[in-house]
Structure formats: C-alpha cells, structure tokens
Amino acid sequence: MCVFRADDGECAVVVMSDFSLAAAAGGALAMLPATAIESAIREKTLSDELLANYREVLNVAGTLFNTPGARQLSLTDYLVAETLPRDVTRLFIRAPNKLHFSVEVENYPPGTLSVML
C-alpha cells in the first residue's frame, strides 16, 4: 500500500495492490523473466529489488494525480497493513471514490490495483 500526500501532509490518495501485481510490475521494470516473477509469487517473497522497482512504478504513476492548478501530491509512504497511520486508515475506509482494476503487465501474471481518493 502506498500513500500520496499533499504538500501540507494531508493523506490524499491511497493505492493498494495485491502481491502478484507488485511482483509483476517490479519485475517488468527490471525486465526480469516471467518465470522468476511466478516463482516469487508462489513463494510469497518480494526481493528488495522487486519492492524498490514497484515503488518506482507507483511513484511515476502518481504523477497522474497531479494536474495544473491543483495541489501537488507525492508518494510519501509505502506501508504494510499492520502499520497504517490513522489518517491513512480513515481515507482507506471512508474514501468517497474507490476504484478497483484488474491489471495485466504483458507477459507477467495479472493482479489487482485499488485506488482510494
């Protein structure tokens, strides 16, 4: 799960994906073989490299939340569910807009992505 915050620190967007998408997106960025990603998914193990690559994918994707004239958002936190701050939990539960996507990175296993804003 990652959190995008405004300059004033307000939690504005929470993005969450399943393990499969995190592994696939992180692996695709590094152009790792799909078999390596499938193995990581089977073993439920994200290497530091896969995790860093996935964070970079989310960081770049986060630019989609920034538009001229609106407050600028940036990726500030990458969290596991057990450590959510209260403002993140509040947005996660009460977000007026929740979007859920099935995502497939070509040649990699599919996954799901949820955006709360």
C-alpha positions, 0 to 999 in steps of 0.5 A: 500500500502506498500513500500520496500526500499533499504538500501540507501532509494531508493523506490524499490518495491511497493505492493498494495492490495485491502481491502478484501485481507488485511482483509483476510490475517490479519485475517488468521494470527490471525486465526480469523473466516471467518465470522468476516473477511466478516463482516469487509469487508462489513463494510469497517473497518480494526481493528488495529489488522487486519492492524498490522497482514497484515503488518506482512504478507507483511513484511515476504513476502518481504523477497522474494525480497531479494536474495544473492548478491543483495541489501537488501530491507525492508518494510519501509512504509505502506501508504494510497493513499492520502499520497504517497511520490513522489518517491513512486508515480513515481515507482507506475506509471512508474514501468517497471514490474507490476504484478497483482494476484488474491489471495485466503487465504483458507477459507477467501474471495479472493482479489487482490495483485499488485506488482510494481518493 
